[in-house]
Amino acid sequence: MPSSRPVENVWDYPRPPSIEPSDEHLVVVLGGVTIADTTTSYRICETSHPPTYYLPMSAFADGVLRPIDGSTWCEWKGAASYFDVATPERTIAAGAWTYETPNDGYRDLVGHVAIYPGKVDACSIDGETVQAQEGDFYGGWITSRVTGPFKGAPGTLGW
């Protein structure tokens, strides 16, 4: 089901990335189980990337987010820490991340978690199934609401 919201071109998104609240209905499914469901999230919109959604931790089912060691660094948001995402049927290693103490401008992300849509069974936005951003580093959610081309596919890392 395509979105009734305006279509956006990712090349119109800013750099550094913007953060904006979203009331879109987000659903994440893993192992045949809905593990997250919310209408309160944040979108990070960055030039050449489909939006990455950060869901409140409270949107996730109890026990599905399991903190793990290790971190990465984002030049804009700061240090990210990771979670394994688990249901009785399936576990995704490092399938989600958060910014516990993000840099200025991104403090609203505290208590929110992003998930790689390509690593779970399905993600949807307002009932539309999400296509995952290509590559194994980015976590963008592609729907009919956004147009590209998108960074992440082979040969696009230098964009």
Secondary structure, 3 states (H helix, E strand, C coil): CCCCCCCEEHHHCCCCCEEEEECCCEEEEECCEEEEEECCEEEEECCCCCCEEEEEHHHECCCCEEEEEEEEEECCCEEEEEEEEECCCCEEEEEEEECCCCCCCCHHHCCEEEECCCCCCEEEECCEECEECCCCCCCCEECCCEECCCCCCCCCCCC
